[in-house]
Amino acid sequence: MKIQVKFDFLSICNNLLSEKLVRLGIKYKLNSSSEIEILERLSLEDKELLYKELNTSGIHVIDNHQSILVQRVKTILAEIIRLDNYNDDFKVSAYIEHKLPHSYNYLSRVFSEATFMSIEQFLILKKIDYVKELLIEDGLSLTEIAYKLNYSSVSHLSRQFKKTTGFSPSYFVNLKKQIKTATKEN
């Protein structure tokens, strides 16, 4: 028997973090999907144990200031994509500056140096990932998705999708259906 499932990665990660921190007896607060506030002073041994425990689950503690900023920008970009009030007046740069205590120019430079792509390029990649999810998981039409993600037109979304993935959105959906059908038959 095979079943299809959809993952809420944020929920899974938060549950995993909570489970590990509770097991270690550490008082904490989850501030975001990538930031944990430890509410007590940890000994060096406890800190090493925490890092080791997190690392065994694929969770890595970032201790470099620039890497922390890059991760925070990525988290904010993921948040932006799923905002309901994403409209023509919305400015990504202003939103990021509002969330972080640095100028957009500085954050953009740090981000580009660390990832070898601009914030705008990364945002497009994440938007296209979300478009794929909405096409496959939620079954939304391209028109609905273009409206939801504030694209100027369906053709703009289609061009960006094809440029990013190499496939048209309709070809992508058909390919996924073919793969799903082939998987069911096996």
N, C-alpha and C positions, 0 to 999 in steps of 0.2 A: 504494500500500500504506500502510495506517495501522496503527500499533501503539500500545498503551496503555503508559504508563510511570509509575512511582512514583518520586518524588524523595526523597532523604535530604538535606534542605537543610543540615543541620549538616555533613555530610560534604562536600557541594559547597562550602560556604563555607570550611571548613578547608582543603580542597585549593586553592582559589583564593587564599586568604591565603598559604599556604605557597609556592605557585608565584611569587607576586609578591615576597614577601620574599626568597626564594632568588635570584630574578632580580636584585634590587637588592643582593644580597650582605650582607643584614642578618641578624645573629645574633638569634634570637628563640625564644620559647617560647609556645605557645598554652595559656593558662590555662583558658579556657572558650570558649564559642561567641561571646562578645562581648569578650574581653580578650586582648590580646597583650602579652607582656612583652618589651621590647626589651633585649637583653643587652649592649648596648654604647652608648656615648655617640654620639649622632648630631649632625653639624654642622647648622646651620640649613638649609643647602642640601639635605642628605640628608633632613632631616625634611620639608621642603616637597615634595621629589620623592616621598617615601613617601606623603604625604597626597594628592598629585595622582594618583599611580598607583592608590591604593586608590579614590579618588573616581571614576575612569574606569570602575570596575566596580560602582558603586553602593554602595560601602562608605564610610561617612562616619565620620571620627574625632570622637568626642565629647570636648569639652574643658571643658564646664561641669560643675561638681561635682554639681549637682542632676540634670542629664541623665544623668550617669554612674550615679548611684544608681537612677534610674528604670529605666535599661537593665538594671542588675544585678538589680533586683527582677523585671523581666519575664523575664529568663533563669532566675531561680530558680523562678518560677511555671511556666514551660515544663518545667522539670526535675521539679517536684512532680507535675504531671499524669501524667507517665510513670513515676513511682515504682511499684515492685511492692509495696511495703509500706505503701501508702496505706490506713490503717484508721481505725476509729472514734476511736482515741486520738490520731490525728495532728492536730496543730494547725499550721495554715499560719503563723500569727503567730510561734509559737515557732521553727519551721523557718527562717523568714526572719531572725529576730533572731540565730539561731545562725550563719547564713551571713554576715551583715553586722554591722559594729561600731556599730550604731545601734538605738535602741528602735523597736519596731513603730509606735508612735504617730507618731514623727518621720517614719519612712519612709512611712507611710500619708498623712500630710499632704503631704509632698513629691510623692508619686506622684499624689495627687488634684489638686494645684495644676498639675502638668505635663500630665496626661492628661485632666482633667475627668471622671474616673471613679475609683471606689474600687478598691483592690486586689482586693476580693471580686468586684466587677463584671467587672474584667478577667479574673480567674481563671475566672469562669463563661463568658465569651466564648471563652477558650482551651480550656476543657473541651468546649464545644459544637463548636468546630473539630475537636478530637480525636475527638469522637463521630462527626462526619461522616466523618472519615477511617476510623474503625473500621467504620462501616456500609458505606461504599463500597469502600474498598481491601481491608480484611481480611474483609469479609462477616460480621462478628459480629452476633449477635442483640442486640436491645435489652436483654434480660435479662443476657446475658453482659457487655455494656458497663456496665450499671448496677452489676453486681457488681465489675467491674474498676476502675471509677472511684469505688467506695464510695458510690453513691447509696443513700438509705434505701429507695427502691422504684423500680420501673420507671415508675410513674405520675409520680413526682417528676421523673425524668429527662425523661419525655415533656413534662410541663408546662414545664420549664425550656427544653427544646429549642424548643417552639412559641413561647414568650414571646420567645426570642432570635432565632429565624429567621423566625417567622411561619408556619412549616409544621410539621405533625406529622412525626415521624421516618419513618413509613411513606410519607407523601406525598412527602417529600424523596427517599427511596430510589426510589420509582416515577418521580418526575420525572427523576432522574439516569439511570435505565434508559431512559426515553423519549428523552432527549437523546442518549444513547449510541447507541441504535438509529437515530435520525434522522441522526446523524453518519455511521454506517456505510453508510446507504443513499445518502448523497450522495457 
